[in-house]
Amino acid sequence: MKTRLNKKSYLLLAILTIFIFGSFMAFGKATTDDFTFNLDEFKETIQGSLDDCWKKLAQNRKNTICNKLTKLQQLIGEENFDEAYDKLLHDIKPKLTGLKTDEQEQTWGNGAFKQAWVTCESLREEYRIECNLILAEINPQSVYDDDKTPPIITIDYDGEASVDNPGVWNVLIEDGQSGIDSVIISVHGIIIFQEQLGGISSKSYNNIAVPATEGLHRIKVVAIDSHQNEIEAIESVDVGPGEEPPTPPIIIG
């Protein structure tokens, strides 16, 4: 026997479907292969560690850390990477490692946390490596890069656009997410700079001379990021004649 749904039932079914789908999407990132770390395994490792490597009331401290890691999972599942990164960097990692450092070992504060909960150096080192892996992967600058955004190129001109002062171009290339892989800069098709940059976040090329001749002069900059996204920028300067030399006085007689 077929069952007919009334309008109210359809509405409830639609709301339930949206809720289930939304929940799946919200927690999808934390449970897919987008990340290499496994926070559940991390919690199991903490619970299985020796009590002697923790300050007193070791089990209470382990439980508290695991609760913090559960909160971290929720933040990651909600794609709240700014808060997740901050919690791991400023709350969890110092307690496990005694360090106030990011994934690049750059210090914040005084660099050390004297009230660390873990006392064994070998276990601190193990947790340092694990925390740094997680920090690197949930760093908002990494997560929010869709791997499709090319570098940003800025070309500034400084000069008077005359043969007496044709001026220079200053070029700035930036890509703080993917990094810059390579750059080619040419003037009138002649390559001035061609470099492999290996993923650095920014690069400047200053005082590129504009030809000191009358006419339209063009600079072209091509930049490719580490995901092979390419962008080019072109700027032109119309150089005019310089000032006329003063006419010498005519001497009669």
C-alpha positions, 0 to 999 in steps of 0.5 A: 500500500502506498503512503501519501505525504501531505504538504507538512510531511514534505516540508519536514522531509525537505528540512531533514534532508537539508540538515543531513546534507549540511552536516555532511558538508560541514564535517566533510573536510575533517573526515576526507583525505584532504588532511593527512593527520588523524585526530582520533589516532592522536587522541588514542596516542595521548591516552596510551602514553605513560603517566610518568611522562605527564605532570601529576593527575596525568589521566585528568590532563590527558582527558582535558587535552583530548577534549581540546582535540575534540573541539579542534575537530569540530572547528575543522569540521565547521571549516573555522580554520582561523579559530582551529589554528589559533587553538592548536597554536596557543592552547594545545601545542604549548601544553604538549611540547613546552614550546610557543612556536608555529609549524615553521618553528617561528616563536611567539611570546617568549618561545617557551611554556614553563607549565607544559603538561608533558615532561618527557623530552621524547614524548614532547618531540613526538607531539611537536612533530604531530602538532606542526603537521596539523598546523601546516595543514589547517593554516588558513593561508594554505586551506583557503588557497584553491590552487587556482589563484595566480600571482598578483603583479604590480608595475609602477612607473617613475619618471617624466616620460621624456628622452631627458628622463625616460624613467624606470619601472618597478615590479612587485610580484606576490603570491602568499598562498601558492608561492611564485615558481617562475618569472619572465620580464621583457621589454619590447620582447627582449628578456630582461629577467628570467628566474626560477624562484622555487615558491617564494611569496614575493619578489621585487624587480626595481629600476628597470630602465625605460629606453631613452628614445621617443616612442611607445615602450612596453614592459611585459611581466609573466609570473607562474605560481607553484600550481602552474597558474600563469598571469601576465601584466603589460604596461606602456610608457609613451616617451616624448621629446626632451626640452629644446635646447636654448637658442643661442643669441644671434650676434650681429656685427 
